[in-house]
Amino acid sequence: MKLNVAICDDEMASHDVVDKMLAPYKEKINLMHFLNAKDMLEHVMEFNVILLDIEMPGMDGIEAGRILHERNEKSCIIMLTAKRERFKDGYKIGARRFVTKPIDEEELIEAIDSAIFSFIGMKKVPVRFNSQNLYIEQNLIRTITAKGSFIQIETKDKLYDSNDSLKKYVENLDKQLFVMPTRGVIVNMKYIVNICGNILYMDDETEIKISRRQIKNVTEKIVEYDKKYFY
């Protein structure tokens, strides 16, 4: 799933720099350019990530961010600014990250990587509930368990099922989000709160055993997930 990313900045030099720095991400993002906040806010597309300059003539980035916040849009806002004293204003409108200007490549890449990771699990997968075919977001799934001729998909408040094999179902899952602690069981790492020895502790106090063969692989995946998610 490609993310829709917008840069809103009145300086063309910033657009050129961002274009160059984000060139390696062309398979992951659709990048659109706006020279003022008004045009960006009037665009029909809803953006997953917005690189938003604070200092702009007319409507500045803080005001634009406030409007986005009031609309309850789920855009991840990354503020661009040469004035660190404006960071506090950015936090008020829910900015996720800040990149100092002139645009620092390391800061920009870290901010984009963090934003991309925050959207993992948004892709929907097919399930069945009360004989009805539905689609749910992957990040809502807690566990997936093989149950003989079908699989059971557990979320916080419902149990779904599917006639697909576990192997086929796993092909549609985001590999960054799920781990297989033992044969026939898939776990969403988002809901793991601790790992001790060969036991996974879930946030609902459920305990899931890890097979001896999978301990190293499971531990490494959880550590890598934590590094990205809690950066």
LINNORJO-V115505 format. One line per field, one symbol per residue. psi: psi as a letter, one per 30 degrees, with the letter a starting at -180 (. if undefined). Layout:
psi = ???
//
This chain:
psi = jkkjkkkjkfjeeeeeeeeeegefgfffljklkkfleeeeffkfkkkekkjjkejklbkleeeeeeeeeefhkgkjkjkkkfjfffeeeeefggkelkkkkkkkeeeeeeeeeeeeefgkgfkllklkkhgkklklkeffkelkkkicflkkjkaeglkllkflleeeefffljffflkjflkgkkkjffgkflkjbgkkklfggkkkkkleffeeeeeeeeeeeeeeeg.
//
